[in-house]
Amino acid sequence: MIELRDVRYAWPGAPTDCLAIDTLSVAAGRTLFLHGPSGGGKSTLLGLLAGVLLPSRGSVSLLGTCWSDLSGARRDAFRADHVGYIFQQFNLLPYLSVLDNVLLPCRFSALRRARATDDAGTPAASAQQLLQRVGLAPALWTRPAAQLSVGQQQRVAAARALIGRPEVLIADEPTSALDADRREGFMALLLEACRAAGSTLVFVSHDERLAARFDERLSLASVNRAVSAEPPENAA
């Protein structure tokens, strides 16, 4: 599902690579827990996996397609079709309702819209099923996202990432703002939903207590031969 070969990446203006990964692969349907210290290059790696960043050398492939072989517009379309992303700060549109936030991927991807329709008859019905699966009460579905608690927003972000059954789900420290009870509940919901959809999950966190829930565990330091560093403050 995901394959990296001879990948090197340096932020603009940086004198050295922050990532140097000879090989890394994730099989379809697997769940991977990726950990490392703050500033260790985890978010940079996720940007490469999602095709938001391109390596200065080597290849990053998803579903057998190398991101570097695609134009910018094709990368955007391919990402919309095949990648769900849960951001650390959720990135919901605060003025849109819960339901409209979940439906956003279906606006940008005809493939995910078609899959959502196959799943439940309409994209809206699929969104409602996902919201029920992640435990968000129907009374909240018409509320603007800005009116939700942190835990509720997180559940909306997970449903949005999962709609239309993307082959790959990427989660960037999504539990960092949650207390222990909410963290445990969210993890159970996320992993169950990924397995139900058959999605490959790459989950990044510094909290190694979560690792036991995953099929595979990987320290970024074990595969990154560069002196890791997050982007400089003036990086574009």
Contacts in CASP RR format, 6 or more apart in sequence:
PFRMAT RR
TARGET T0000
AUTHOR 0000-0000-0000
METHOD contacts of the structure
MODEL  1
MIELRDVRYAWPGAPTDCLAIDTLSVAAGRTLFLHGPSGGGKSTLLGLLA
GVLLPSRGSVSLLGTCWSDLSGARRDAFRADHVGYIFQQFNLLPYLSVLD
NVLLPCRFSALRRARATDDAGTPAASAQQLLQRVGLAPALWTRPAAQLSV
GQQQRVAAARALIGRPEVLIADEPTSALDADRREGFMALLLEACRAAGST
LVFVSHDERLAARFDERLSLASVNRAVSAEPPENAA
1 26 0 8 1.000
1 27 0 8 1.000
1 28 0 8 1.000
1 29 0 8 1.000
1 30 0 8 1.000
1 62 0 8 1.000
1 63 0 8 1.000
1 167 0 8 1.000
1 168 0 8 1.000
1 200 0 8 1.000
2 24 0 8 1.000
2 25 0 8 1.000
2 26 0 8 1.000
2 49 0 8 1.000
2 60 0 8 1.000
2 61 0 8 1.000
2 62 0 8 1.000
2 168 0 8 1.000
2 200 0 8 1.000
2 202 0 8 1.000
3 24 0 8 1.000
3 25 0 8 1.000
3 26 0 8 1.000
3 59 0 8 1.000
3 60 0 8 1.000
3 61 0 8 1.000
3 64 0 8 1.000
4 21 0 8 1.000
4 23 0 8 1.000
4 24 0 8 1.000
4 25 0 8 1.000
4 48 0 8 1.000
4 58 0 8 1.000
4 59 0 8 1.000
4 60 0 8 1.000
4 61 0 8 1.000
5 22 0 8 1.000
5 23 0 8 1.000
5 58 0 8 1.000
5 59 0 8 1.000
5 61 0 8 1.000
6 22 0 8 1.000
6 23 0 8 1.000
6 57 0 8 1.000
6 58 0 8 1.000
6 59 0 8 1.000
7 19 0 8 1.000
7 20 0 8 1.000
7 21 0 8 1.000
7 22 0 8 1.000
7 24 0 8 1.000
7 48 0 8 1.000
7 55 0 8 1.000
7 57 0 8 1.000
7 58 0 8 1.000
7 59 0 8 1.000
7 60 0 8 1.000
8 17 0 8 1.000
8 19 0 8 1.000
8 20 0 8 1.000
8 55 0 8 1.000
8 56 0 8 1.000
8 57 0 8 1.000
8 58 0 8 1.000
8 226 0 8 1.000
9 17 0 8 1.000
9 18 0 8 1.000
9 19 0 8 1.000
9 44 0 8 1.000
9 48 0 8 1.000
9 53 0 8 1.000
9 55 0 8 1.000
9 56 0 8 1.000
10 16 0 8 1.000
10 17 0 8 1.000
10 18 0 8 1.000
10 56 0 8 1.000
11 18 0 8 1.000
11 44 0 8 1.000
11 229 0 8 1.000
11 231 0 8 1.000
11 232 0 8 1.000
11 235 0 8 1.000
12 235 0 8 1.000
12 236 0 8 1.000
13 232 0 8 1.000
13 235 0 8 1.000
14 229 0 8 1.000
14 231 0 8 1.000
14 232 0 8 1.000
14 235 0 8 1.000
16 226 0 8 1.000
16 227 0 8 1.000
17 56 0 8 1.000
17 226 0 8 1.000
18 40 0 8 1.000
18 41 0 8 1.000
18 44 0 8 1.000
18 226 0 8 1.000
18 227 0 8 1.000
18 228 0 8 1.000
18 229 0 8 1.000
18 230 0 8 1.000
18 231 0 8 1.000
19 41 0 8 1.000
19 44 0 8 1.000
19 45 0 8 1.000
19 48 0 8 1.000
19 55 0 8 1.000
19 224 0 8 1.000
19 226 0 8 1.000
19 228 0 8 1.000
20 224 0 8 1.000
20 225 0 8 1.000
20 226 0 8 1.000
21 45 0 8 1.000
21 223 0 8 1.000
21 224 0 8 1.000
21 225 0 8 1.000
22 223 0 8 1.000
22 225 0 8 1.000
23 223 0 8 1.000
24 218 0 8 1.000
24 223 0 8 1.000
26 32 0 8 1.000
26 200 0 8 1.000
26 202 0 8 1.000
26 216 0 8 1.000
27 200 0 8 1.000
28 167 0 8 1.000
28 200 0 8 1.000
29 194 0 8 1.000
29 195 0 8 1.000
29 198 0 8 1.000
29 199 0 8 1.000
29 200 0 8 1.000
29 201 0 8 1.000
30 200 0 8 1.000
30 201 0 8 1.000
30 215 0 8 1.000
30 216 0 8 1.000
31 191 0 8 1.000
31 194 0 8 1.000
31 195 0 8 1.000
31 200 0 8 1.000
31 201 0 8 1.000
31 203 0 8 1.000
31 213 0 8 1.000
31 214 0 8 1.000
31 215 0 8 1.000
31 216 0 8 1.000
32 200 0 8 1.000
32 201 0 8 1.000
32 202 0 8 1.000
32 203 0 8 1.000
32 214 0 8 1.000
32 215 0 8 1.000
32 216 0 8 1.000
32 217 0 8 1.000
32 218 0 8 1.000
33 203 0 8 1.000
33 205 0 8 1.000
33 210 0 8 1.000
33 211 0 8 1.000
33 213 0 8 1.000
33 214 0 8 1.000
33 216 0 8 1.000
33 217 0 8 1.000
33 218 0 8 1.000
34 42 0 8 1.000
34 45 0 8 1.000
34 202 0 8 1.000
34 203 0 8 1.000
34 204 0 8 1.000
34 205 0 8 1.000
34 218 0 8 1.000
34 219 0 8 1.000
34 220 0 8 1.000
35 42 0 8 1.000
35 204 0 8 1.000
35 205 0 8 1.000
35 206 0 8 1.000
35 207 0 8 1.000
35 208 0 8 1.000
35 211 0 8 1.000
35 217 0 8 1.000
35 218 0 8 1.000
35 219 0 8 1.000
35 220 0 8 1.000
36 42 0 8 1.000
36 206 0 8 1.000
36 219 0 8 1.000
36 220 0 8 1.000
36 221 0 8 1.000
37 206 0 8 1.000
38 206 0 8 1.000
38 230 0 8 1.000
39 228 0 8 1.000
39 229 0 8 1.000
39 230 0 8 1.000
40 220 0 8 1.000
40 221 0 8 1.000
40 224 0 8 1.000
40 228 0 8 1.000
40 229 0 8 1.000
40 230 0 8 1.000
41 220 0 8 1.000
41 224 0 8 1.000
41 228 0 8 1.000
41 229 0 8 1.000
41 230 0 8 1.000
42 172 0 8 1.000
42 204 0 8 1.000
42 220 0 8 1.000
43 172 0 8 1.000
43 204 0 8 1.000
43 230 0 8 1.000
44 53 0 8 1.000
44 230 0 8 1.000
44 231 0 8 1.000
45 204 0 8 1.000
45 220 0 8 1.000
46 170 0 8 1.000
46 172 0 8 1.000
46 202 0 8 1.000
46 204 0 8 1.000
47 53 0 8 1.000
48 54 0 8 1.000
48 55 0 8 1.000
48 60 0 8 1.000
48 67 0 8 1.000
49 60 0 8 1.000
49 62 0 8 1.000
49 168 0 8 1.000
49 170 0 8 1.000
49 202 0 8 1.000
50 79 0 8 1.000
50 83 0 8 1.000
50 85 0 8 1.000
50 170 0 8 1.000
51 60 0 8 1.000
51 62 0 8 1.000
51 67 0 8 1.000
51 75 0 8 1.000
51 79 0 8 1.000
52 79 0 8 1.000
54 60 0 8 1.000
54 67 0 8 1.000
54 68 0 8 1.000
55 68 0 8 1.000
58 68 0 8 1.000
59 66 0 8 1.000
59 68 0 8 1.000
60 66 0 8 1.000
60 67 0 8 1.000
60 68 0 8 1.000
61 67 0 8 1.000
62 78 0 8 1.000
62 82 0 8 1.000
62 83 0 8 1.000
62 167 0 8 1.000
62 168 0 8 1.000
63 82 0 8 1.000
63 167 0 8 1.000
63 168 0 8 1.000
65 78 0 8 1.000
67 75 0 8 1.000
67 78 0 8 1.000
70 78 0 8 1.000
77 109 0 8 1.000
80 105 0 8 1.000
80 108 0 8 1.000
80 109 0 8 1.000
80 112 0 8 1.000
81 109 0 8 1.000
81 111 0 8 1.000
81 112 0 8 1.000
81 166 0 8 1.000
82 111 0 8 1.000
82 166 0 8 1.000
82 167 0 8 1.000
82 168 0 8 1.000
83 166 0 8 1.000
83 167 0 8 1.000
83 168 0 8 1.000
83 169 0 8 1.000
83 170 0 8 1.000
84 105 0 8 1.000
84 161 0 8 1.000
84 162 0 8 1.000
84 166 0 8 1.000
84 168 0 8 1.000
84 169 0 8 1.000
84 170 0 8 1.000
84 199 0 8 1.000
85 161 0 8 1.000
85 169 0 8 1.000
85 170 0 8 1.000
85 171 0 8 1.000
85 172 0 8 1.000
86 154 0 8 1.000
86 157 0 8 1.000
86 158 0 8 1.000
86 161 0 8 1.000
86 169 0 8 1.000
86 170 0 8 1.000
86 171 0 8 1.000
86 172 0 8 1.000
86 174 0 8 1.000
86 190 0 8 1.000
87 157 0 8 1.000
87 172 0 8 1.000
87 174 0 8 1.000
88 172 0 8 1.000
88 173 0 8 1.000
88 174 0 8 1.000
88 176 0 8 1.000
90 153 0 8 1.000
90 154 0 8 1.000
90 156 0 8 1.000
90 157 0 8 1.000
90 174 0 8 1.000
91 157 0 8 1.000
92 101 0 8 1.000
92 145 0 8 1.000
92 153 0 8 1.000
92 156 0 8 1.000
92 157 0 8 1.000
92 160 0 8 1.000
93 100 0 8 1.000
93 101 0 8 1.000
93 104 0 8 1.000
93 145 0 8 1.000
94 144 0 8 1.000
94 145 0 8 1.000
94 146 0 8 1.000
95 144 0 8 1.000
95 145 0 8 1.000
95 146 0 8 1.000
96 104 0 8 1.000
96 144 0 8 1.000
96 145 0 8 1.000
97 141 0 8 1.000
97 142 0 8 1.000
97 143 0 8 1.000
97 144 0 8 1.000
97 145 0 8 1.000
98 131 0 8 1.000
98 136 0 8 1.000
98 140 0 8 1.000
98 141 0 8 1.000
98 142 0 8 1.000
98 143 0 8 1.000
98 145 0 8 1.000
98 148 0 8 1.000
98 156 0 8 1.000
99 124 0 8 1.000
99 127 0 8 1.000
99 128 0 8 1.000
99 131 0 8 1.000
99 141 0 8 1.000
99 142 0 8 1.000
101 145 0 8 1.000
101 156 0 8 1.000
101 160 0 8 1.000
102 127 0 8 1.000
102 130 0 8 1.000
102 131 0 8 1.000
102 156 0 8 1.000
102 159 0 8 1.000
102 160 0 8 1.000
102 163 0 8 1.000
103 123 0 8 1.000
103 124 0 8 1.000
103 127 0 8 1.000
103 163 0 8 1.000
104 160 0 8 1.000
105 112 0 8 1.000
105 160 0 8 1.000
105 161 0 8 1.000
105 163 0 8 1.000
105 164 0 8 1.000
105 166 0 8 1.000
106 112 0 8 1.000
106 113 0 8 1.000
106 116 0 8 1.000
106 123 0 8 1.000
106 163 0 8 1.000
106 164 0 8 1.000
107 113 0 8 1.000
109 164 0 8 1.000
111 164 0 8 1.000
112 163 0 8 1.000
112 164 0 8 1.000
112 165 0 8 1.000
112 166 0 8 1.000
113 123 0 8 1.000
113 164 0 8 1.000
115 164 0 8 1.000
115 165 0 8 1.000
116 122 0 8 1.000
116 123 0 8 1.000
116 126 0 8 1.000
116 127 0 8 1.000
116 163 0 8 1.000
116 164 0 8 1.000
116 165 0 8 1.000
117 123 0 8 1.000
117 126 0 8 1.000
119 126 0 8 1.000
119 129 0 8 1.000
119 164 0 8 1.000
119 165 0 8 1.000
120 126 0 8 1.000
120 128 0 8 1.000
120 129 0 8 1.000
123 163 0 8 1.000
126 163 0 8 1.000
126 164 0 8 1.000
127 159 0 8 1.000
127 163 0 8 1.000
128 138 0 8 1.000
128 141 0 8 1.000
130 159 0 8 1.000
130 162 0 8 1.000
130 163 0 8 1.000
130 193 0 8 1.000
131 138 0 8 1.000
131 141 0 8 1.000
131 155 0 8 1.000
131 156 0 8 1.000
131 159 0 8 1.000
132 138 0 8 1.000
133 159 0 8 1.000
133 189 0 8 1.000
133 192 0 8 1.000
133 193 0 8 1.000
133 196 0 8 1.000
134 155 0 8 1.000
134 156 0 8 1.000
134 158 0 8 1.000
134 159 0 8 1.000
134 189 0 8 1.000
134 193 0 8 1.000
135 155 0 8 1.000
135 189 0 8 1.000
136 152 0 8 1.000
136 155 0 8 1.000
136 156 0 8 1.000
136 159 0 8 1.000
140 148 0 8 1.000
140 152 0 8 1.000
145 153 0 8 1.000
145 156 0 8 1.000
148 156 0 8 1.000
150 177 0 8 1.000
150 178 0 8 1.000
151 177 0 8 1.000
151 178 0 8 1.000
151 182 0 8 1.000
151 186 0 8 1.000
154 174 0 8 1.000
154 175 0 8 1.000
154 177 0 8 1.000
154 178 0 8 1.000
154 182 0 8 1.000
154 186 0 8 1.000
155 186 0 8 1.000
155 189 0 8 1.000
157 174 0 8 1.000
158 174 0 8 1.000
158 186 0 8 1.000
158 189 0 8 1.000
158 190 0 8 1.000
158 193 0 8 1.000
161 169 0 8 1.000
161 171 0 8 1.000
162 169 0 8 1.000
162 193 0 8 1.000
162 194 0 8 1.000
162 197 0 8 1.000
162 199 0 8 1.000
164 197 0 8 1.000
165 197 0 8 1.000
165 198 0 8 1.000
165 199 0 8 1.000
166 197 0 8 1.000
166 199 0 8 1.000
167 199 0 8 1.000
167 200 0 8 1.000
168 199 0 8 1.000
168 200 0 8 1.000
168 201 0 8 1.000
168 202 0 8 1.000
169 194 0 8 1.000
169 199 0 8 1.000
169 200 0 8 1.000
169 201 0 8 1.000
169 202 0 8 1.000
170 201 0 8 1.000
170 202 0 8 1.000
170 204 0 8 1.000
171 190 0 8 1.000
171 201 0 8 1.000
171 202 0 8 1.000
171 203 0 8 1.000
171 204 0 8 1.000
172 204 0 8 1.000
173 204 0 8 1.000
173 205 0 8 1.000
173 206 0 8 1.000
174 186 0 8 1.000
174 190 0 8 1.000
174 203 0 8 1.000
175 182 0 8 1.000
175 183 0 8 1.000
175 186 0 8 1.000
175 187 0 8 1.000
175 205 0 8 1.000
175 207 0 8 1.000
175 210 0 8 1.000
176 205 0 8 1.000
176 207 0 8 1.000
178 186 0 8 1.000
183 207 0 8 1.000
183 210 0 8 1.000
187 210 0 8 1.000
187 213 0 8 1.000
190 201 0 8 1.000
190 203 0 8 1.000
191 201 0 8 1.000
191 213 0 8 1.000
191 214 0 8 1.000
194 200 0 8 1.000
194 201 0 8 1.000
201 214 0 8 1.000
203 210 0 8 1.000
203 214 0 8 1.000
211 217 0 8 1.000
220 228 0 8 1.000
221 228 0 8 1.000
END
